[in-house]
């Protein structure tokens, strides 16, 4: 079974600074997707960024980028120029690519609570 | 595109009562997923549907839990004989295809007293 580990329960960053959230995962599959989801307080979960395992290039979305290290099974999220609106729980998630009968479910880590200080 | 909607948003019930939650996915999304999230944890998968077919169920989904998606559109999740341990946020998500992200609804927060 796949597992996702987020070792930082809480992180804080000053507004306009950069912060990196860590995520490691365990799988025996070679094809899969990795995601970072953001869950603001009392609001619904939204996708921040996704990475296909077959792609060597790290995904970027505006101020958000990932460092995907497939051999190390590591998938960190970097937030540049942090804004007050970035404050939220961030969840790392794994999903099989679905080939050869792999599950479509998302497997989540426990999350990292990010605080942005003005 | 109105997003995934869930009803009710909050439910307080007494132990032993039955509850039913509804999820309306984004239009034309053939995949629908249910997750449960307890305080301080990430969401845990419960079950998912492709159209009206329930294709996978987690071992978390005990005999007291049942889910349906009768016409391949909205879905219901029923919990019978609720227990205090059922208190959680129940999240629904939908997706148009396996290669796409899952879009989450706002969740239904269940409190069992």
Interface residues (C-beta under 8 A of the other chain):
Chain A: X4 X35 X37 X43 X44 X45 X46 X47 X50 X91 X93 X97 X98 X103 X104 X105 X106 X107 X108 X109 X110 X111
Chain B: X31 X33 X35 X40 X41 X42 X43 X44 X45 X48 X55 X56 X58 X91 X93 X98 X99 X101 X102 X103 X104 X105 X106 X107
